[in-house]
Amino acid sequence: MSPSFAADIAPMLVPYRENMLWRFDLGEYAAVKANAQIIYEALTGEGSAGPMPPPPLPALSGADIATFKSWMEHQCPP
């Protein structure tokens, strides 16, 4: 079963939501879907957006990053 935004992605991003409100709302499906590639690149350190989450917040686990990638690969289901 593929991950969904409501069940898997939104809860994972809740701790980081407040720090990202200046850019977009990590709790809003449309915003995360529209920025999924940028978010993924930041999570993996591949992008120019800087590390996500920013210090001193704890980094997401490898399993969480894999879940995010899987969500993207399954066309970002709500």
matplotlib code that plots the C-alpha trace (Angstrom):
import matplotlib.pyplot as plt

x = [0.0, 1.4, 1.8, -0.8, -0.4, -3.0, -1.8, 2.0, 3.4, 1.5, 2.1, 5.8, 6.1, 4.1, 7.2, 8.6, 5.5, 5.8, 9.4, 8.3, 5.2, 7.2, 7.6, 4.6, 2.4, 3.7, 0.3, -1.4, -1.6, -1.6, 1.5, 3.5, 2.5, 3.5, 6.9, 7.5, 10.7, 12.2, 11.3, 12.8, 16.0, 16.3, 15.7, 18.4, 20.8, 20.7, 19.0, 20.1, 17.3, 19.5, 19.1, 15.7, 14.8, 17.1, 19.2, 18.5, 15.5, 16.2, 16.6, 14.1, 15.1, 16.1, 12.8, 10.8, 12.8, 12.1, 8.4, 8.4, 10.1, 7.6, 4.7, 6.2, 6.7, 3.0, 1.9, 1.5, -1.9, -3.9]
y = [0.0, 3.4, 6.1, 8.9, 12.6, 12.4, 9.2, 9.3, 12.6, 15.3, 13.7, 13.3, 17.0, 18.4, 19.2, 21.3, 23.1, 26.3, 26.9, 26.6, 28.8, 31.7, 29.7, 27.3, 25.3, 21.8, 20.8, 21.7, 18.9, 21.2, 23.1, 20.0, 18.2, 21.3, 21.5, 17.8, 17.6, 20.7, 19.2, 15.8, 17.4, 19.4, 16.2, 14.4, 17.3, 17.3, 20.7, 24.3, 25.1, 24.2, 21.4, 20.4, 20.5, 23.3, 22.9, 22.6, 20.5, 16.8, 15.3, 12.9, 9.3, 7.4, 5.5, 8.8, 10.0, 6.7, 7.1, 10.6, 9.3, 6.5, 9.0, 11.0, 7.9, 7.0, 10.4, 12.1, 10.6, 12.7]
z = [0.0, -0.9, 1.6, 1.7, 2.7, 5.5, 7.1, 6.5, 5.2, 7.1, 10.6, 9.7, 8.8, 11.8, 14.0, 11.1, 10.0, 12.1, 10.9, 7.2, 7.3, 5.8, 2.6, 2.5, 4.8, 5.4, 6.7, 3.4, 0.9, -2.2, -1.0, -0.1, -3.4, -5.4, -3.6, -3.2, -5.3, -3.5, -0.1, -1.1, -2.3, 1.0, 3.0, 1.2, 1.0, -2.8, -3.2, -3.0, -0.5, 2.4, 4.9, 6.0, 8.7, 9.7, 12.9, 15.7, 14.7, 14.4, 11.0, 9.5, 9.7, 6.6, 6.8, 6.8, 3.8, 2.0, 2.8, 1.4, -1.8, -2.1, -1.7, -4.6, -6.7, -6.2, -7.5, -4.1, -3.0, -0.6]

ax = plt.figure().add_subplot(projection="3d")
ax.plot(x, y, z, "-o")
ax.set_aspect("equal")
plt.show()
